[in-house]
Amino acid sequence: MKRRDFIQQSTVATSLVALGGLGLTSFTTATKTKKITILHTNDVHSHIDPFGPNEGKNANLGGVAKRATLIDSIRLNNPNTLLLDAGDIFQGTPYFNFYGGELEFKLMSKLKYDAATIGNHDFDNSVDGLYAQLPHAEFPFLISNYDFSNTVMDTHTKPYKVFVKDGIKIGVFGVGIELKGLVDPAMYKETKYLDPVEASQEMTRILKEQEHCDLIICLSHLGYKYNSEDKIDDLKLAATTKDIDLIIGGHTHTFLAKPTIVKNIEGKNMLVNQVGCYGINLGKIDFYFDNTKNRAAEGTSILV
């Protein structure tokens, strides 16, 4: 991709949003000392190639090669970048039917993904099929509300991981959707689903109080928004928890041009984002930290 085209596609962003209930007065050019970039995908569903020229509104969009070019350009501009995925890596093209997920994990490793969470379709070859492909994934799977202790996946996922970029500690954790009623029980076997709100509260407590993280990100495969009050989604999770700065979502294939600003349970600003499906878009959130590590952010969805 030409640099000019990349810049044109990257310029539509949110205005600077203060996080944690802070004002914007401290975020002047002089005090914007550190910038952390979060890139993210969700529900890529084995779409390795771009859409063909005759495939309607998605014609010529997506594809791993073009995504790699975008990611390389952004990392060149800011080496303090994390690349994350919110699940449903598997299922959707013959690549998955033939290779069983091997190609997807190998390519994500080539793109140097830092972490991913697990979506419901990642069980489509069963929990054993997911486990069989793990040697091809050179990045951790983060999930805090699936108990794999009685399955082959036991000890092969982590509830969270802490990254350090330019002295900023970034805690990332994952939560997944309830599999019962959505996935054949024979596929997830004895995997136990735990309440994602309770799991998130425990993760944020650990990441804030024990790990002393400056930025906390949740990789969620719950879905952006449901009409049912009883079904947990990203907006409800955001509103009923604290200390999460960004929820990167998946499952509902929701195309957001920019992140949604949500007030958490303490009335403080945080962000929820999702970039649709099939690798058509790449999410990009820039976090700015002043000298006292106050946070502000702006975000966009880049067409691939």
PyMOL commands that set and color helices and strands:
alter all, ss='L'
color gray80, all
select helices_A, chain A and resi 3-10+56-58+64-77+94-99+102-110+120-123+126-136+185-188+196-210+234-239
alter helices_A, ss='H'
color red, helices_A
select strands_A, chain A and resi 17-18+34-41+81-85+115-116+146-147+160-165+168-176+192-193+215-221+246-248+260-263+269-273+281-289+295-303
alter strands_A, ss='S'
color yellow, strands_A
deselect
rebuild
show_as cartoon
